[in-house]
């Protein structure tokens, strides 16, 4: 893949899901909304469910301790 190919693909959302660990931290709180606004599907992961709920990221939440 050439440099121009990589840069042209960077703007287009992929068919997959972006997984953001630390979605409640500094980088995650800026990254998740940007990905969503670009049409990317996002799976946000944080230590505490209530943090994601407060940000409105929860559509379906699984308690990792229950897995």
Secondary structure as UniProt FT lines:
FT   HELIX           3..10
FT   STRAND          17..21
FT   TURN            22..24
FT   HELIX           26..37
FT   TURN            38..39
FT   STRAND          41..45
FT   HELIX           49..55
FT   HELIX           64..66
//
